[in-house]
Amino acid sequence: MAVNEFTTAIRLNPNYLEAYGNRGVAYRKLGQYQRAIQDYDEAIQLDPNRAFFYDSRSIAYHKLGQDEKADADKAKACSLDKQYC
């Protein structure tokens, strides 16, 4: 399972940005939106200028019905990279 592989990678390197982002995507695809958000939070803490993480977190927030947070993240993603507008 991808989640386990990304978790192992994070244990080996707690600053492995892409592992947090990819595990977040895996959790989101499994419908585990809160866990996905936690991973996107970690990724954003490591690199606050990566639009992908804000855009992905906005999707998870939307799935949880937290539309204000989703809209704020979508706007942040758009401000960082116009492809997310």
N, CA, C and O atoms as a MOPAC input file, in Angstrom:
PM7 MOZYME 1SCF
protein

 N      0.84100 1    -1.17500 1     0.00000 1
 C      0.00000 1     0.00000 1     0.00000 1
 C      0.88900 1     1.24200 1     0.00000 1
 O      1.87800 1     1.29800 1     0.73000 1
 N      0.54800 1     2.21200 1    -0.79700 1
 C      1.34800 1     3.42300 1    -0.95100 1
 C      1.51100 1     4.17500 1     0.36200 1
 O      2.58700 1     4.70400 1     0.64200 1
 N      0.45700 1     4.22700 1     1.17000 1
 C      0.53700 1     4.94400 1     2.44600 1
 C      1.68800 1     4.39600 1     3.28500 1
 O      2.44900 1     5.16200 1     3.87600 1
 N      1.81500 1     3.07300 1     3.33600 1
 C      2.87900 1     2.46500 1     4.13500 1
 C      4.26000 1     2.83000 1     3.60000 1
 O      5.17900 1     3.09400 1     4.37500 1
 N      4.40400 1     2.84600 1     2.29900 1
 C      5.69500 1     3.18600 1     1.70100 1
 C      6.07700 1     4.63900 1     1.98800 1
 O      7.23300 1     4.93200 1     2.29200 1
 N      5.11000 1     5.54000 1     1.89100 1
 C      5.39300 1     6.94300 1     2.19400 1
 C      5.67400 1     7.14100 1     3.67900 1
 O      6.51100 1     7.96300 1     4.05200 1
 N      4.97400 1     6.38700 1     4.52700 1
 C      5.22100 1     6.46700 1     5.96500 1
 C      6.64200 1     6.02100 1     6.28600 1
 O      7.32200 1     6.63800 1     7.10600 1
 N      7.08200 1     4.96100 1     5.64400 1
 C      8.46100 1     4.49500 1     5.84100 1
 C      9.45100 1     5.55600 1     5.39000 1
 O     10.44300 1     5.81500 1     6.07100 1
 N      9.18800 1     6.16400 1     4.25900 1
 C     10.07500 1     7.21400 1     3.74600 1
 C     10.14000 1     8.39500 1     4.71800 1
 O     11.20800 1     8.97000 1     4.92400 1
 N      9.01000 1     8.75400 1     5.30900 1
 C      8.96800 1     9.86700 1     6.26200 1
 C      9.73300 1     9.50900 1     7.54100 1
 O     10.42000 1    10.35200 1     8.11900 1
 N      9.60500 1     8.25000 1     7.97500 1
 C     10.37300 1     7.82100 1     9.15400 1
 C     11.86900 1     7.93900 1     8.90500 1
 O     12.62600 1     8.33500 1     9.79200 1
 N     12.28700 1     7.59600 1     7.70400 1
 C     13.70300 1     7.66700 1     7.35900 1
 C     14.18800 1     9.10600 1     7.19100 1
 O     15.33500 1     9.43000 1     7.49800 1
 N     13.28900 1     9.96200 1     6.69600 1
 C     13.64100 1    11.36500 1     6.49000 1
 C     12.41100 1    12.22100 1     6.81300 1
 O     11.56100 1    12.43800 1     5.94900 1
 N     12.31700 1    12.71000 1     8.06300 1
 C     11.15000 1    13.49000 1     8.47500 1
 C     10.93900 1    14.79200 1     7.69400 1
 O      9.89000 1    15.42200 1     7.82400 1
 N     11.90600 1    15.19500 1     6.89800 1
 C     11.76600 1    16.40500 1     6.08600 1
 C     11.52300 1    16.09800 1     4.60900 1
 O     11.73100 1    16.95600 1     3.75200 1
 N     11.08800 1    14.89100 1     4.31900 1
 C     10.86800 1    14.45300 1     2.94100 1
 C      9.53600 1    15.01600 1     2.44100 1
 O      8.48300 1    14.39000 1     2.56000 1
 N      9.62500 1    16.18800 1     1.89300 1
 C      8.46900 1    16.96400 1     1.45200 1
 C      7.52800 1    16.17800 1     0.53700 1
 O      6.32300 1    16.12200 1     0.78000 1
 N      8.07600 1    15.58100 1    -0.50000 1
 C      7.24100 1    14.87400 1    -1.47500 1
 C      6.53100 1    13.67800 1    -0.85500 1
 O      5.42900 1    13.33000 1    -1.27900 1
 N      7.14100 1    13.04300 1     0.14000 1
 C      6.49200 1    11.90000 1     0.79700 1
 C      5.23700 1    12.35300 1     1.53000 1
 O      4.21800 1    11.66400 1     1.49800 1
 N      5.30200 1    13.50500 1     2.18900 1
 C      4.09800 1    14.03000 1     2.85100 1
 C      3.01100 1    14.34600 1     1.82700 1
 O      1.84500 1    14.00000 1     2.01300 1
 N      3.41200 1    15.00500 1     0.75100 1
 C      2.43400 1    15.36100 1    -0.27300 1
 C      1.81400 1    14.14000 1    -0.92100 1
 O      0.60000 1    14.08800 1    -1.12000 1
 N      2.63300 1    13.16300 1    -1.25100 1
 C      2.11200 1    11.95900 1    -1.90000 1
 C      1.27700 1    11.10700 1    -0.95000 1
 O      0.28400 1    10.50400 1    -1.35900 1
 N      1.68400 1    11.05700 1     0.32900 1
 C      0.85600 1    10.31300 1     1.28100 1
 C     -0.47500 1    11.02700 1     1.47300 1
 O     -1.51200 1    10.38600 1     1.64500 1
 N     -0.44300 1    12.35900 1     1.44100 1
 C     -1.69000 1    13.11900 1     1.50800 1
 C     -2.62100 1    12.77800 1     0.35200 1
 O     -3.82400 1    12.60500 1     0.54600 1
 N     -2.07200 1    12.68400 1    -0.82900 1
 C     -2.87600 1    12.29100 1    -1.99700 1
 C     -3.44100 1    10.88700 1    -1.80100 1
 O     -4.61200 1    10.64300 1    -2.08900 1
 N     -2.61700 1     9.97000 1    -1.31400 1
 C     -3.07800 1     8.59200 1    -1.08300 1
 C     -4.21000 1     8.56600 1    -0.06300 1
 O     -5.22000 1     7.89600 1    -0.27600 1
 N     -4.04800 1     9.28900 1     1.04000 1
 C     -5.12300 1     9.35100 1     2.04600 1
 C     -6.38500 1     9.95600 1     1.44800 1
 O     -7.48800 1     9.47700 1     1.71200 1
 N     -6.23300 1    11.00400 1     0.64400 1
 C     -7.40200 1    11.63800 1     0.03500 1
 C     -8.13800 1    10.65800 1    -0.86500 1
 O     -9.36800 1    10.61000 1    -0.86200 1
 N     -7.39600 1     9.88600 1    -1.62700 1
 C     -8.03500 1     8.90200 1    -2.50900 1
 C     -8.73500 1     7.80200 1    -1.72800 1
 O     -9.67600 1     7.18100 1    -2.22100 1
 N     -8.27000 1     7.56400 1    -0.50200 1
 C     -8.90800 1     6.57600 1     0.37400 1
 C    -10.08500 1     7.16600 1     1.15400 1
 O    -10.74400 1     6.46200 1     1.92000 1
 N    -10.34400 1     8.45400 1     0.95500 1
 C    -11.43700 1     9.11600 1     1.66300 1
 C    -11.07500 1     9.50600 1     3.08200 1
 O    -11.95800 1     9.84300 1     3.87100 1
 N     -9.80600 1     9.46900 1     3.42200 1
 C     -9.34300 1     9.83800 1     4.75900 1
 C     -8.85700 1    11.29200 1     4.71800 1
 O     -7.66300 1    11.58100 1     4.78200 1
 N     -9.82700 1    12.17600 1     4.61000 1
 C     -9.53500 1    13.58000 1     4.33000 1
 C     -8.79700 1    14.27600 1     5.47200 1
 O     -7.91600 1    15.09600 1     5.21400 1
 N     -9.13100 1    13.97300 1     6.71500 1
 C     -8.45000 1    14.62600 1     7.82900 1
 C     -6.97100 1    14.23300 1     7.86800 1
 O     -6.11000 1    15.06900 1     8.13900 1
 N     -6.68500 1    12.97100 1     7.60000 1
 C     -5.29000 1    12.53100 1     7.55300 1
 C     -4.55500 1    13.19600 1     6.38700 1
 O     -3.38800 1    13.56900 1     6.50800 1
 N     -5.24500 1    13.33600 1     5.27100 1
 C     -4.65400 1    14.01800 1     4.12100 1
 C     -4.29900 1    15.44800 1     4.49500 1
 O     -3.21200 1    15.92800 1     4.17200 1
 N     -5.21100 1    16.12600 1     5.17200 1
 C     -4.97200 1    17.50900 1     5.57800 1
 C     -3.75400 1    17.59300 1     6.49400 1
 O     -2.94900 1    18.51500 1     6.36700 1
 N     -3.61400 1    16.65900 1     7.39800 1
 C     -2.45200 1    16.65600 1     8.29900 1
 C     -1.14900 1    16.55300 1     7.50100 1
 O     -0.17100 1    17.23300 1     7.81000 1
 N     -1.14300 1    15.70800 1     6.48700 1
 C      0.06800 1    15.58900 1     5.66800 1
 C      0.31600 1    16.83800 1     4.83800 1
 O      1.46300 1    17.25800 1     4.68300 1
 N     -0.73900 1    17.43800 1     4.30200 1
 C     -0.55700 1    18.67900 1     3.55100 1
 C     -0.06700 1    19.79000 1     4.48000 1
 O      0.74300 1    20.62500 1     4.07900 1
 N     -0.56300 1    19.79900 1     5.72900 1
 C     -0.07100 1    20.77600 1     6.70800 1
 C      1.43900 1    20.62800 1     6.90300 1
 O      2.17000 1    21.61900 1     6.92700 1
 N      1.89400 1    19.39000 1     7.04200 1
 C      3.33300 1    19.13800 1     7.21400 1
 C      4.11700 1    19.60500 1     5.98600 1
 O      5.16300 1    20.24100 1     6.11000 1
 N      3.60100 1    19.28500 1     4.81500 1
 C      4.27900 1    19.68600 1     3.58200 1
 C      4.34300 1    21.20300 1     3.46700 1
 O      5.37100 1    21.75400 1     3.07300 1
 N      3.25400 1    21.88000 1     3.80700 1
 C      3.21600 1    23.34300 1     3.73700 1
 C      4.18500 1    23.94900 1     4.75000 1
 O      4.81600 1    24.96900 1     4.47600 1
 N      4.29900 1    23.32900 1     5.90300 1
 C      5.25600 1    23.81400 1     6.89400 1
 C      6.68400 1    23.71400 1     6.34700 1
 O      7.51000 1    24.59700 1     6.58200 1
 N      6.96300 1    22.64100 1     5.62300 1
 C      8.29700 1    22.45600 1     5.04400 1
 C      8.55600 1    23.36800 1     3.84500 1
 O      9.67600 1    23.83800 1     3.64300 1
 N      7.51300 1    23.61300 1     3.05200 1
 C      7.64700 1    24.48400 1     1.88000 1
 C      6.35200 1    25.26600 1     1.68300 1
 O      5.45100 1    24.80400 1     0.98300 1
 N      6.25000 1    26.44500 1     2.29500 1
 C      5.01100 1    27.22000 1     2.21800 1
 C      4.74800 1    27.87500 1     0.86500 1
 O      3.74500 1    28.57100 1     0.70300 1
 N      5.62600 1    27.66500 1    -0.09700 1
 C      5.44600 1    28.28500 1    -1.41400 1
 C      5.08900 1    27.29600 1    -2.50900 1
 O      5.18700 1    27.63200 1    -3.68900 1
 N      4.68100 1    26.10000 1    -2.15800 1
 C      4.33400 1    25.07700 1    -3.14900 1
 C      2.81700 1    25.04400 1    -3.32300 1
 O      2.09800 1    24.55500 1    -2.45100 1
 N      2.34200 1    25.55700 1    -4.42800 1
 C      0.90600 1    25.68700 1    -4.69700 1
 C      0.17800 1    24.34800 1    -4.66100 1
 O     -0.96900 1    24.27600 1    -4.22000 1
 N      0.83300 1    23.29900 1    -5.11600 1
 C      0.19500 1    21.97900 1    -5.17700 1
 C     -0.38500 1    21.56300 1    -3.83300 1
 O     -1.47900 1    21.00200 1    -3.77600 1
 N      0.34000 1    21.83600 1    -2.75300 1
 C     -0.11500 1    21.39300 1    -1.43600 1
 C     -1.35700 1    22.16000 1    -0.98500 1
 O     -2.26000 1    21.58200 1    -0.38000 1
 N     -1.40400 1    23.45700 1    -1.27700 1
 C     -2.59800 1    24.23400 1    -0.94200 1
 C     -3.79100 1    23.77500 1    -1.76800 1
 O     -4.90100 1    23.64300 1    -1.25300 1
 N     -3.55400 1    23.53300 1    -3.04900 1
 C     -4.63600 1    23.07300 1    -3.91500 1
 C     -5.16500 1    21.72100 1    -3.46200 1
 O     -6.37600 1    21.50300 1    -3.42400 1
 N     -4.26600 1    20.82100 1    -3.12000 1
 C     -4.67400 1    19.49500 1    -2.65900 1
 C     -5.41600 1    19.57500 1    -1.33600 1
 O     -6.41200 1    18.88000 1    -1.13200 1
 N     -4.93100 1    20.42100 1    -0.43900 1
 C     -5.60700 1    20.56600 1     0.85300 1
 C     -6.98600 1    21.17700 1     0.65600 1
 O     -7.92000 1    20.84800 1     1.38700 1
 N     -7.12200 1    22.06700 1    -0.32700 1
 C     -8.44200 1    22.66100 1    -0.58400 1
 C     -9.45600 1    21.59700 1    -1.00700 1
 O    -10.63000 1    21.67600 1    -0.64800 1
 N     -9.00500 1    20.61800 1    -1.75700 1
 C     -9.89500 1    19.52800 1    -2.17000 1
 C    -10.35100 1    18.73300 1    -0.94800 1
 O    -11.52900 1    18.40000 1    -0.82100 1
 N     -9.41100 1    18.43200 1    -0.05200 1
 C     -9.75800 1    17.67800 1     1.15600 1
 C    -10.72600 1    18.47300 1     2.03200 1
 O    -11.70100 1    17.92300 1     2.54400 1
 N    -10.45300 1    19.76800 1     2.20300 1
 C    -11.37300 1    20.60400 1     2.98500 1
 C    -12.76400 1    20.62500 1     2.35900 1
 O    -13.77000 1    20.54700 1     3.06400 1
 N    -12.81400 1    20.73100 1     1.04100 1
 C    -14.10200 1    20.73600 1     0.34700 1
 C    -14.86900 1    19.44000 1     0.61000 1
 O    -16.07400 1    19.46400 1     0.85900 1
 N    -14.16900 1    18.32000 1     0.55400 1
 C    -14.81300 1    17.02000 1     0.79900 1
 C    -15.37500 1    16.93100 1     2.21800 1
 O    -16.34800 1    16.21800 1     2.46200 1
 N    -14.75200 1    17.66500 1     3.15700 1
 C    -15.23500 1    17.68200 1     4.54500 1
 C    -16.29400 1    18.75500 1     4.78000 1
 O    -16.78200 1    18.91800 1     5.89800 1
 N    -16.64800 1    19.48500 1     3.72100 1
 C    -17.65500 1    20.53400 1     3.84500 1
 C    -17.12800 1    21.81000 1     4.47600 1
 O    -17.90900 1    22.65300 1     4.91700 1
 N    -15.82100 1    21.95800 1     4.52500 1
 C    -15.19700 1    23.15300 1     5.10400 1
 C    -14.83100 1    24.10400 1     3.96000 1
 O    -13.66400 1    24.31600 1     3.63200 1
 N    -15.88800 1    24.66100 1     3.37500 1
 C    -15.72600 1    25.42300 1     2.14000 1
 C    -14.92300 1    26.71200 1     2.31100 1
 O    -14.21000 1    27.10800 1     1.38800 1
 N    -15.01900 1    27.37500 1     3.46200 1
 C    -14.23700 1    28.60200 1     3.65400 1
 C    -12.74000 1    28.29600 1     3.63800 1
 O    -11.95900 1    29.01700 1     3.01700 1
 N    -12.35000 1    27.23300 1     4.31700 1
 C    -10.94100 1    26.83600 1     4.31600 1
 C    -10.52300 1    26.37800 1     2.92400 1
 O     -9.41200 1    26.66400 1     2.47700 1
 N    -11.41700 1    25.66400 1     2.24100 1
 C    -11.12600 1    25.20700 1     0.88300 1
 C    -10.90500 1    26.39400 1    -0.04600 1
 O     -9.96600 1    26.40200 1    -0.84200 1
 N    -11.77400 1    27.39800 1     0.05800 1
 C    -11.66200 1    28.57500 1    -0.79900 1
 C    -10.37600 1    29.35700 1    -0.50600 1
 O     -9.72600 1    29.85600 1    -1.42400 1
 N    -10.01700 1    29.45900 1     0.77300 1
 C     -8.79500 1    30.17700 1     1.14500 1
 C     -7.56200 1    29.47100 1     0.58300 1
 O     -6.64600 1    30.11700 1     0.07500 1
 N     -7.54800 1    28.14000 1     0.67700 1
 C     -6.41200 1    27.39700 1     0.13500 1
 C     -6.35700 1    27.47800 1    -1.38100 1
 O     -5.27400 1    27.57000 1    -1.96000 1
 N     -7.50700 1    27.44600 1    -2.02300 1
 C     -7.53600 1    27.55900 1    -3.48000 1
 C     -6.99300 1    28.92100 1    -3.90700 1
 O     -6.23700 1    29.01800 1    -4.87300 1
 N     -7.37600 1    29.96000 1    -3.19100 1
 C     -6.88600 1    31.30100 1    -3.50700 1
 C     -5.36600 1    31.39400 1    -3.29900 1
 O     -4.66100 1    32.02200 1    -4.08900 1
 N     -4.87700 1    30.76400 1    -2.23200 1
 C     -3.43800 1    30.77200 1    -1.96800 1
 C     -2.70100 1    30.03400 1    -3.08300 1
 O     -1.67400 1    30.50500 1    -3.57200 1
 N     -3.22600 1    28.88300 1    -3.48000 1
 C     -2.60100 1    28.12100 1    -4.57000 1
 C     -2.54600 1    28.95800 1    -5.83900 1
 O     -1.52900 1    28.98100 1    -6.53200 1
 N     -3.63000 1    29.63600 1    -6.13700 1
 C     -3.70500 1    30.47600 1    -7.34100 1
 C     -2.70500 1    31.62100 1    -7.27100 1
 O     -2.09600 1    31.97800 1    -8.28000 1
 N     -2.53300 1    32.19900 1    -6.08000 1
 C     -1.58900 1    33.31100 1    -5.94500 1
 C     -0.14300 1    32.86300 1    -6.12900 1
 O      0.71200 1    33.65100 1    -6.53300 1
 N      0.12300 1    31.60100 1    -5.83000 1
 C      1.47300 1    31.05700 1    -5.97000 1
 C      1.76500 1    30.54800 1    -7.37800 1
 O      2.90000 1    30.60600 1    -7.85200 1
 N      0.71300 1    30.04400 1    -8.04200 1
 C      0.91500 1    29.44000 1    -9.35800 1
 C     -0.40000 1    29.52200 1   -10.13200 1
 O     -1.38600 1    28.88900 1    -9.75500 1
 N     -0.41100 1    30.28800 1   -11.19400 1
 C     -1.64700 1    30.56200 1   -11.95200 1
 C     -2.26400 1    29.30200 1   -12.55600 1
 O     -3.43800 1    29.32600 1   -12.92700 1
 N     -1.52100 1    28.20600 1   -12.66800 1
 C     -2.13000 1    26.98500 1   -13.21600 1
 C     -3.19900 1    26.43000 1   -12.27500 1
 O     -4.00400 1    25.59900 1   -12.69600 1
 N     -3.22900 1    26.86500 1   -11.01500 1
 C     -4.21800 1    26.38700 1   -10.04700 1
 C     -5.42100 1    27.30500 1    -9.94800 1
 O     -6.27200 1    27.11700 1    -9.07800 1
 N     -5.50500 1    28.29800 1   -10.82700 1
 C     -6.64300 1    29.23200 1   -10.80900 1
 C     -7.83700 1    28.66200 1   -11.56100 1
 O     -8.87900 1    29.31100 1   -11.64800 1

